[in-house]
Amino acid sequence: MRTVMTTLALSCIFTMAAAQGDNRIPVSEEHEKMQTGQYEPTWQSLEHHQTPEWFRDAKFGIWAHWGAQCVEGSGDWMAREMYMEGKGKYNYHVEHYGHPSEFGYKDILPLFKAEKWNPEKLVERYKRCGAQYFFVLGNHHDNYDLWDSKYQPWNSKNIGPKRDILAEWAKAAKKYGLPLGISFHADHAWTWFEPSQRYDLEGPKAGVYYDGNLTKEDGKGKWWEGLDPQMLYQQNHPMSKDSWDNGAIHRQWDWSHGACPPSKEFVTNFYDRTLDAINRYNPDLIYFDVTVLPFYPLSDCGLKIATHLYNKNPRGVVFGKILSEDQKKALTWDVERGAPNQMIEQPWQTCNCIGDWHYNTGTYRRGYRTATNIVKQLVDIVSKNGNLLLNIPLRADGTYDEKASAFLDELEAWMTQNGESIFGTRPWVKFGEGPVAEKDIKINAQGFNEGMYNGMDYRDIRFNQTKKYLYVTAMGWPEDGKLVVKSLAKKNPDFRKSISSVYLLGYGKVKARQTANGLEVELPKPCNAIAPVLRINK
């Protein structure tokens, strides 16, 4: 076995070299035809697609990043880390469900029941909190489709809830007039599930392989008889270089550094599944948790999916991460858990979560991010020409917990009072002023710099505008009620009009005067718990 794996590993490396040489693992369109029309699957063609104005107006979306990995309540990447001996998710799984050689992730899927899930009630709640679009999980890296999938039998209609999750989400979004987004993450199952090929190195099960290499024939007499585990795990291939290094996958996310390249069959299966969902549920937005596009730069798969959506839906949006400046002309840039500290010319989006991406009882006990923190992030992002997509974790039964409920209550209160300063706005001549605005804050890979923004207070001020108004938001309330906006000083070059009146949203007119130091505003006692928003006639 060891000799065979070594030979296969060498074959894998040679295959990768060939793939990098011609830059192609072309998908087959035998089952799903790419929509033809104005756009072709080239960067030069897709650059002509502009991020639509409706998305620029929307500013804020809510995401139900919800699926079978919520069953154990141990957080994101549960289906991978349950196969990592000694890790917390592994230990929890062994204690509560069994050893992964006997009870693997496939056996978790039937426990995902969604028994209390009410999509209409949830979407209605999210809309009251200010959501202008709504995102759902189509599949995650666990490779389990949350719809009645034509090309993946391991899906929510066959196993678990026995419901077409996407169909019900889509119906609810349509009822409440919210554009629908679907995220697809299963393209990385190929490498992400590689730990399922491992075995324990210590203890009574040392040397016993986990269930990642099981085949259809192994299912005789089991609950999953007739299903092929390889359609779920996709591990009928050698491990990537350094696969036993749990952190190697991050270096290999763009299919470099020794990642075993995917087969044409796997790439085409992902393509078929994605087009199937697009054609059935007609999303306005699709999101990929990848570098640039799925299987880029090895395959044309991602370019064809983007082309399909743009030709099918002229108001469509396709997100990509870690994009070059030219690629940002063809796709809408997504930044995970962070933001650039400058105004960006092209519209972009931050995706974030109040806790873990998948429900985590540990995060619940510690507490979620506060509405104050998230609103400040939203205001900062909007000032820089961006949108915020926010995940509210759901338990496996389809409900959010009481701490998430309290968060939504606080968010709704601020949005109801101050939403006019967010929706339909555009950046001003500068995004802001203050200590954090002046920092040199770098993006870390696809984002992950949000901690650098946690210290914002009333000295940090952000701007945005409509044709009629300039909105000025301070990231907190000064204790003495005295706020100075330096960028609006008398005779400043950016706002030459003399400011005669200032209106505080949720309160009314406040005293203000322009001096050489700035616009000096006398604020009343706080009329919301988060941040004051001033409205000034232009």
C-alpha positions as CSV (number, residue, x, y, z in Angstrom):
1,M,0.0,0.0,0.0
2,R,2.8,2.4,0.9
3,T,4.6,1.7,-2.4
4,V,1.4,2.2,-4.4
5,M,0.7,5.5,-2.7
6,T,4.2,6.7,-3.4
7,T,3.8,5.9,-7.1
8,L,0.4,7.7,-7.1
9,A,1.9,10.7,-5.4
10,L,4.6,11.0,-8.0
11,S,1.9,10.7,-10.7
12,C,-0.1,13.4,-9.0
13,I,2.9,15.8,-9.0
14,F,3.5,15.1,-12.7
15,T,-0.1,15.6,-13.5
16,M,0.0,19.0,-11.7
17,A,3.0,20.0,-13.7
18,A,1.2,19.2,-16.9
19,A,-1.9,21.1,-15.7
20,Q,0.1,24.2,-14.8
21,G,1.8,24.0,-18.2
22,D,-1.4,24.3,-20.2
23,N,-3.3,26.0,-17.5
24,R,-6.4,24.0,-18.3
25,I,-8.6,21.2,-16.9
26,P,-11.5,21.9,-19.2
27,V,-15.0,21.1,-18.0
28,S,-17.4,19.1,-20.1
29,E,-20.7,20.7,-21.1
30,E,-22.3,17.4,-21.9
31,H,-24.9,17.8,-19.2
32,E,-25.1,21.5,-18.5
33,K,-24.6,24.0,-21.3
34,M,-23.1,27.4,-20.5
35,Q,-25.5,30.2,-21.3
36,T,-24.3,32.0,-24.4
37,G,-24.9,35.7,-25.1
38,Q,-23.1,39.0,-24.6
39,Y,-20.2,37.5,-22.6
40,E,-17.6,34.9,-23.3
41,P,-15.5,32.9,-20.8
42,T,-12.5,35.2,-21.0
43,W,-11.3,37.9,-18.6
44,Q,-11.3,40.4,-21.5
45,S,-15.0,39.7,-22.1
46,L,-16.1,39.7,-18.5
47,E,-14.4,43.0,-17.8
48,H,-17.3,44.6,-19.7
49,H,-19.8,43.5,-17.0
50,Q,-20.3,46.2,-14.5
51,T,-21.4,45.6,-10.9
52,P,-25.0,46.7,-11.0
53,E,-26.3,49.8,-9.3
54,W,-28.9,47.8,-7.3
55,F,-26.0,46.1,-5.5
56,R,-24.3,49.5,-4.9
57,D,-27.5,50.8,-3.4
58,A,-28.1,47.7,-1.2
59,K,-25.0,48.0,1.1
60,F,-26.1,45.3,3.5
61,G,-27.0,41.6,3.2
62,I,-27.6,38.8,5.6
63,W,-26.3,35.3,5.1
64,A,-27.7,31.9,6.3
65,H,-24.4,30.0,6.3
66,W,-26.2,26.9,7.5
67,G,-25.9,23.2,6.9
68,A,-25.1,19.8,8.3
69,Q,-21.9,20.9,9.9
70,C,-24.1,22.7,12.5
71,V,-25.2,19.3,14.0
72,E,-22.4,18.9,16.5
73,G,-22.3,22.6,17.3
74,S,-18.5,22.6,17.3
75,G,-18.0,25.3,14.7
76,D,-16.7,25.9,11.2
77,W,-14.7,23.2,9.3
78,M,-16.1,20.6,11.7
79,A,-16.3,18.0,8.9
80,R,-12.6,18.3,8.2
81,E,-11.3,18.7,11.8
82,M,-13.3,15.7,13.1
83,Y,-10.6,13.6,11.3
84,M,-7.7,15.4,13.0
85,E,-6.6,13.2,15.9
86,G,-6.3,15.1,19.2
87,K,-8.0,18.2,18.0
88,G,-11.0,19.6,19.9
89,K,-13.6,18.7,17.2
90,Y,-12.1,15.2,16.9
91,N,-12.3,14.7,20.6
92,Y,-15.8,15.9,20.8
93,H,-16.9,13.7,17.9
94,V,-15.3,10.6,19.4
95,E,-16.9,11.2,22.8
96,H,-20.4,11.9,21.5
97,Y,-20.7,10.0,18.2
98,G,-17.9,7.5,17.9
99,H,-14.6,7.0,16.2
100,P,-14.3,8.4,12.6
101,S,-13.5,4.9,11.3
102,E,-16.9,3.8,12.4
103,F,-19.0,6.9,12.5
104,G,-17.8,9.4,9.9
105,Y,-19.1,12.6,8.5
106,K,-21.5,10.7,6.2
107,D,-23.2,9.5,9.3
108,I,-23.7,13.0,10.6
109,L,-25.8,13.9,7.6
110,P,-29.0,12.0,8.6
111,L,-28.9,13.9,12.0
112,F,-29.4,17.2,10.2
113,K,-33.1,17.5,10.6
114,A,-33.9,21.3,10.3
115,E,-37.1,20.4,12.3
116,K,-37.8,24.0,13.5
117,W,-36.7,25.8,10.4
118,N,-39.1,28.4,9.1
119,P,-37.5,30.2,6.2
120,E,-40.2,32.8,5.7
121,K,-40.1,33.9,9.4
122,L,-36.3,34.2,9.2
123,V,-36.2,36.2,6.0
124,E,-38.9,38.5,7.3
125,R,-36.8,39.1,10.4
126,Y,-33.6,39.8,8.4
127,K,-35.4,42.3,6.2
128,R,-36.6,44.2,9.3
129,C,-33.0,44.4,10.4
130,G,-32.1,46.2,7.2
131,A,-31.0,43.3,4.9
132,Q,-31.3,44.4,1.2
133,Y,-30.2,41.0,-0.1
134,F,-30.2,37.5,1.3
135,F,-27.5,34.8,0.9
136,V,-27.8,31.1,1.5
137,L,-25.4,28.2,1.5
138,G,-25.7,26.0,-1.5
139,N,-22.9,23.6,-0.4
140,H,-19.9,23.9,1.8
141,H,-16.5,22.2,1.6
142,D,-18.3,19.2,3.0
143,N,-19.6,18.6,-0.5
144,Y,-23.3,18.1,0.7
145,D,-25.8,19.9,-1.6
146,L,-28.6,21.8,0.1
147,W,-31.1,21.2,-2.7
148,D,-32.6,18.4,-4.7
149,S,-29.4,18.1,-6.7
150,K,-29.3,16.3,-10.0
151,Y,-25.6,15.6,-9.8
152,Q,-25.0,14.9,-6.1
153,P,-27.0,12.2,-4.4
154,W,-25.6,13.3,-1.0
155,N,-28.1,16.2,-0.7
156,S,-30.7,17.6,1.7
157,K,-33.7,16.1,-0.2
158,N,-32.3,12.6,0.0
159,I,-30.6,12.7,3.4
160,G,-31.3,14.6,6.5
161,P,-34.2,17.2,6.4
162,K,-35.6,15.5,3.3
163,R,-36.3,19.1,2.0
164,D,-35.1,21.2,-0.8
165,I,-33.5,23.9,1.3
166,L,-32.6,26.2,-1.6
167,A,-36.1,26.1,-3.0
168,E,-37.7,27.1,0.3
169,W,-35.1,29.9,0.9
170,A,-35.6,31.2,-2.6
171,K,-39.4,31.3,-2.2
172,A,-39.0,33.2,1.1
173,A,-36.6,35.7,-0.5
174,K,-38.9,36.3,-3.4
175,K,-41.9,36.9,-1.0
176,Y,-40.0,39.6,0.8
177,G,-38.5,41.2,-2.3
178,L,-34.8,40.4,-1.5
179,P,-32.3,39.5,-4.2
180,L,-31.1,36.0,-3.6
181,G,-27.4,34.9,-3.3
182,I,-26.1,31.4,-3.2
183,S,-22.6,30.4,-2.1
184,F,-20.8,27.4,-3.5
185,H,-17.8,26.0,-1.6
186,A,-17.6,22.3,-2.6
187,D,-14.8,22.8,-5.2
188,H,-12.3,22.4,-2.4
189,A,-13.7,19.1,-1.0
190,W,-11.0,17.3,-3.0
191,T,-8.2,18.5,-0.7
192,W,-10.3,19.6,2.3
193,F,-11.5,16.1,3.1
194,E,-8.0,14.6,2.8
195,P,-7.8,14.0,6.6
196,S,-10.6,11.5,6.2
197,Q,-7.9,9.3,4.5
198,R,-5.8,9.3,7.7
199,Y,-5.8,7.0,10.8
200,D,-5.0,7.4,14.5
201,L,-1.3,7.4,15.3
202,E,-1.9,6.6,19.0
203,G,-4.4,4.8,21.2
204,P,-6.6,1.7,20.8
205,K,-7.5,2.6,17.2
206,A,-3.9,3.3,16.0
207,G,-3.5,2.4,12.4
208,V,-7.2,2.0,11.7
209,Y,-8.2,4.1,8.7
210,Y,-11.0,6.6,8.9
211,D,-13.9,6.3,6.5
212,G,-12.7,8.5,3.7
213,N,-11.7,5.7,1.4
214,L,-14.9,3.7,1.7
215,T,-16.6,2.7,-1.6
216,K,-20.2,2.0,-2.7
217,E,-19.5,-1.7,-2.2
218,D,-18.8,-1.2,1.5
219,G,-22.3,0.0,2.1
220,K,-24.0,-3.4,1.8
221,G,-26.3,-3.7,4.8
222,K,-25.6,-0.2,6.0
223,W,-28.1,2.7,6.1
224,W,-26.2,4.3,3.1
225,E,-26.5,1.2,0.9
226,G,-26.6,2.2,-2.7
227,L,-24.8,5.5,-2.1
228,D,-21.1,6.0,-3.0
229,P,-19.1,7.7,-0.2
230,Q,-16.6,8.8,-2.8
231,M,-19.3,11.1,-4.2
232,L,-19.2,12.8,-0.8
233,Y,-15.6,12.6,0.3
234,Q,-13.9,12.6,-3.2
235,Q,-10.8,10.9,-1.9
236,N,-10.2,8.4,-4.7
237,H,-6.9,10.2,-5.3
238,P,-3.5,10.5,-3.5
239,M,-3.0,12.9,-0.7
240,S,-1.5,16.3,-1.5
241,K,2.1,17.1,-0.5
242,D,2.4,17.6,3.3
243,S,-1.3,16.5,3.7
244,W,-0.7,15.5,7.3
245,D,0.3,19.1,8.0
246,N,-3.1,20.5,9.0
247,G,-2.1,24.0,7.9
248,A,-0.8,23.0,4.4
249,I,-4.3,23.5,2.9
250,H,-4.1,27.2,3.4
251,R,-0.9,27.4,1.3
252,Q,-2.5,25.1,-1.3
253,W,-5.9,27.0,-1.5
254,D,-5.0,28.2,-5.0
255,W,-4.0,24.7,-6.1
256,S,-0.3,25.4,-5.7
257,H,2.4,24.2,-3.3
258,G,1.8,20.5,-4.0
259,A,-2.0,20.3,-3.9
260,C,-3.1,17.3,-5.8
261,P,-4.9,18.6,-8.9
262,P,-8.6,17.7,-9.3
263,S,-9.8,15.3,-11.9
264,K,-11.8,16.5,-14.9
265,E,-14.7,14.5,-13.6
266,F,-14.7,16.3,-10.2
267,V,-14.3,19.7,-11.8
268,T,-17.2,19.0,-14.3
269,N,-19.4,17.7,-11.4
270,F,-18.9,20.9,-9.5
271,Y,-19.7,22.9,-12.7
272,D,-22.8,20.8,-13.4
273,R,-24.1,21.2,-9.8
274,T,-23.5,25.0,-9.8
275,L,-25.3,25.5,-13.1
276,D,-28.1,23.3,-12.0
277,A,-28.7,25.5,-8.9
278,I,-28.4,28.7,-10.9
279,N,-30.9,27.5,-13.5
280,R,-33.4,26.3,-10.9
281,Y,-33.3,29.2,-8.3
282,N,-32.2,32.2,-10.5
283,P,-29.9,33.9,-8.0
284,D,-28.7,37.4,-8.5
285,L,-25.5,36.8,-6.7
286,I,-23.1,33.8,-6.4
287,Y,-20.1,33.6,-4.0
288,F,-17.1,31.3,-4.1
289,D,-14.8,30.7,-1.2
290,V,-11.7,30.5,-3.4
291,T,-8.8,32.3,-4.8
292,V,-10.2,34.2,-7.8
293,L,-12.6,31.6,-9.2
294,P,-13.2,27.8,-8.7
295,F,-10.2,25.7,-9.8
296,Y,-8.4,28.9,-11.0
297,P,-5.8,28.8,-12.6
298,L,-6.1,25.1,-13.5
299,S,-9.5,25.1,-15.2
300,D,-12.0,27.2,-17.2
301,C,-14.7,26.1,-14.8
302,G,-15.0,29.3,-12.9
303,L,-14.9,31.6,-15.9
304,K,-17.7,29.5,-17.5
305,I,-19.9,29.7,-14.4
306,A,-19.4,33.5,-14.2
307,T,-20.2,33.8,-17.9
308,H,-23.3,31.7,-17.5
309,L,-24.7,33.9,-14.7
310,Y,-23.9,37.2,-16.5
311,N,-25.5,36.0,-19.7
312,K,-28.5,34.6,-17.9
313,N,-28.9,37.5,-15.5
314,P,-27.6,41.0,-16.5
315,R,-28.0,42.2,-13.0
316,G,-26.0,39.3,-11.6
317,V,-23.0,39.6,-9.3
318,V,-20.1,37.1,-9.0
319,F,-17.7,37.4,-6.0
320,G,-14.0,36.4,-6.0
321,K,-11.2,36.7,-3.4
322,I,-7.6,37.8,-3.7
323,L,-8.2,39.5,-7.1
324,S,-5.8,41.5,-9.2
325,E,-6.8,45.0,-10.3
326,D,-7.8,43.7,-13.7
327,Q,-9.8,40.8,-12.2
328,K,-11.7,43.3,-10.1
329,K,-13.1,44.7,-13.3
330,A,-14.7,41.3,-14.2
331,L,-15.7,40.1,-10.7
332,T,-16.8,41.9,-7.5
333,W,-14.0,41.7,-4.9
334,D,-14.9,40.0,-1.6
335,V,-12.8,40.5,1.6
336,E,-13.3,38.0,4.4
337,R,-13.5,39.4,8.0
338,G,-11.7,42.7,7.2
339,A,-11.5,45.7,5.0
340,P,-9.0,47.9,3.0
341,N,-8.2,51.1,4.8
342,Q,-8.8,53.3,1.7
343,M,-11.6,54.1,-0.7
344,I,-11.9,51.5,-3.5
345,E,-13.0,52.6,-7.0
346,Q,-14.9,49.4,-7.9
347,P,-17.7,48.2,-5.7
348,W,-16.7,45.5,-3.3
349,Q,-18.0,43.5,-0.3
350,T,-16.8,42.3,3.1
351,C,-18.2,39.0,4.3
352,N,-18.3,38.5,8.1
353,C,-20.1,36.7,10.9
354,I,-21.1,37.5,14.5
355,G,-19.5,34.2,15.6
356,D,-18.3,31.1,13.7
357,W,-19.4,30.5,10.2
358,H,-21.1,27.4,11.4
359,Y,-23.0,27.3,14.7
360,N,-20.6,26.9,17.7
361,T,-21.9,26.4,21.2
362,G,-18.5,27.5,22.5
363,T,-18.8,30.8,20.7
364,Y,-22.3,31.2,22.0
365,R,-21.1,30.8,25.6
366,R,-18.4,33.3,25.1
367,G,-20.7,35.7,23.3
368,Y,-21.0,37.1,19.8
369,R,-19.7,40.2,18.3
370,T,-21.8,43.1,19.4
371,A,-24.2,45.2,17.2
372,T,-22.0,48.2,18.1
373,N,-19.0,46.5,16.5
374,I,-20.8,45.3,13.4
375,V,-22.5,48.7,12.8
376,K,-19.2,50.5,13.0
377,Q,-17.8,48.0,10.5
378,L,-20.7,48.6,8.2
379,V,-20.3,52.3,8.3
380,D,-16.6,52.1,7.7
381,I,-17.1,49.7,4.7
382,V,-19.9,51.8,3.1
383,S,-17.6,54.9,3.3
384,K,-15.1,53.0,1.2
385,N,-17.6,52.0,-1.5
386,G,-18.3,48.6,-0.1
387,N,-21.1,46.3,1.1
388,L,-21.3,44.1,4.2
389,L,-22.6,40.5,4.0
390,L,-23.2,39.3,7.6
391,N,-23.8,35.7,8.7
392,I,-26.2,35.0,11.6
393,P,-25.4,31.4,12.8
394,L,-28.3,29.0,12.9
395,R,-28.5,25.8,15.0
396,A,-29.0,22.5,13.2
397,D,-32.8,22.8,13.9
398,G,-32.9,26.0,11.8
399,T,-33.3,28.5,14.7
400,Y,-31.0,31.2,16.0
401,D,-30.3,31.4,19.8
402,E,-31.3,34.1,22.3
403,K,-28.0,36.0,22.0
404,A,-28.3,36.2,18.2
405,S,-31.9,37.4,18.8
406,A,-30.7,40.2,21.1
407,F,-28.1,41.1,18.5
408,L,-30.8,41.4,15.8
409,D,-32.9,43.6,18.1
410,E,-30.1,46.1,18.6
411,L,-29.2,46.0,14.9
412,E,-32.8,46.6,13.9
413,A,-33.1,49.6,16.3
414,W,-30.1,51.3,14.8
415,M,-31.0,50.6,11.2
416,T,-34.5,51.8,11.7
417,Q,-33.2,55.1,13.0
418,N,-30.2,55.6,10.7
419,G,-30.7,53.4,7.7
420,E,-31.1,56.4,5.4
421,S,-27.4,57.1,5.9
422,I,-26.5,53.7,4.6
423,F,-28.8,52.6,1.8
424,G,-28.5,54.2,-1.6
425,T,-25.5,56.2,-0.6
426,R,-22.1,56.7,-2.4
427,P,-18.7,57.6,-1.1
428,W,-17.8,61.2,-0.5
429,V,-14.4,62.8,-1.6
430,K,-12.8,61.1,1.4
431,F,-13.9,58.1,3.4
432,G,-13.0,59.4,6.8
433,E,-10.8,61.0,9.4
434,G,-9.4,60.0,12.8
435,P,-6.7,57.8,14.3
436,V,-7.8,54.5,12.6
437,A,-8.4,56.2,9.3
438,E,-4.8,57.4,9.3
439,K,-3.4,53.9,10.0
440,D,-1.6,51.8,7.4
441,I,-3.7,48.7,7.7
442,K,-2.8,45.8,5.4
443,I,-5.1,43.1,4.0
444,N,-4.0,39.6,5.2
445,A,-4.5,37.1,2.3
446,Q,-8.2,37.3,1.6
447,G,-8.9,39.8,4.5
448,F,-8.6,38.9,8.2
449,N,-7.6,42.3,9.5
450,E,-10.9,43.3,11.3
451,G,-9.1,43.5,14.6
452,M,-7.3,46.6,13.5
453,Y,-10.6,48.4,13.4
454,N,-11.8,47.5,16.8
455,G,-10.5,50.6,18.5
456,M,-12.6,53.2,16.7
457,D,-14.3,55.8,18.9
458,Y,-15.9,59.3,18.4
459,R,-12.7,60.7,17.0
460,D,-13.0,58.3,14.0
461,I,-15.6,59.8,11.6
462,R,-16.8,58.4,8.3
463,F,-18.5,60.1,5.4
464,N,-20.9,59.1,2.6
465,Q,-23.5,61.0,0.6
466,T,-26.6,61.1,-1.6
467,K,-27.3,63.8,-4.2
468,K,-29.0,65.9,-1.5
469,Y,-27.2,65.1,1.8
470,L,-23.8,64.5,3.2
471,Y,-23.9,62.0,6.1
472,V,-21.3,62.2,8.9
473,T,-21.1,59.3,11.3
474,A,-18.9,59.3,14.4
475,M,-17.9,55.9,15.7
476,G,-19.2,56.7,19.2
477,W,-20.6,59.4,21.4
478,P,-18.2,61.9,23.0
479,E,-18.7,62.0,26.7
480,D,-18.9,65.8,26.8
481,G,-21.2,65.9,23.8
482,K,-18.7,68.0,21.8
483,L,-17.9,66.6,18.3
484,V,-15.4,68.2,15.9
485,V,-15.4,67.2,12.3
486,K,-12.0,68.5,11.0
487,S,-12.7,67.7,7.3
488,L,-15.6,70.2,7.4
489,A,-13.6,73.2,8.7
490,K,-14.4,76.6,7.3
491,K,-12.9,77.2,3.8
492,N,-12.0,73.5,3.4
493,P,-11.6,72.6,-0.3
494,D,-13.9,69.5,-0.1
495,F,-17.2,71.2,1.1
496,R,-17.1,74.9,0.1
497,K,-20.8,75.5,1.0
498,S,-21.3,77.2,4.4
499,I,-23.0,74.8,6.8
500,S,-25.9,76.6,8.4
501,S,-27.8,73.6,9.9
502,V,-27.0,70.1,11.1
503,Y,-29.6,67.4,11.7
504,L,-29.0,64.4,14.0
505,L,-30.9,61.4,12.9
506,G,-33.3,60.2,15.5
507,Y,-33.3,63.5,17.3
508,G,-33.5,66.7,15.1
509,K,-31.5,69.9,14.6
510,V,-28.4,70.4,16.7
511,K,-26.2,73.4,17.4
512,A,-23.2,73.6,15.1
513,R,-20.7,76.1,13.8
514,Q,-17.9,76.1,11.4
515,T,-14.5,77.3,12.6
516,A,-11.0,77.0,11.3
517,N,-10.6,73.8,13.4
518,G,-13.6,72.1,11.9
519,L,-17.4,71.7,12.2
520,E,-18.1,71.9,15.9
521,V,-21.3,70.1,16.9
522,E,-23.0,70.0,20.3
523,L,-24.7,66.6,20.6
524,P,-27.5,65.8,23.1
525,K,-27.6,62.7,25.3
526,P,-27.2,59.6,23.1
527,C,-30.4,58.8,21.2
528,N,-29.1,55.4,20.2
529,A,-26.6,53.0,21.8
530,I,-24.1,52.9,19.0
531,A,-23.2,55.9,16.9
532,P,-24.5,59.4,16.0
533,V,-25.3,60.2,12.4
534,L,-25.3,63.8,11.2
535,R,-27.2,64.9,8.1
536,I,-26.0,68.0,6.3
537,N,-27.7,69.6,3.2
538,K,-25.3,69.8,0.3
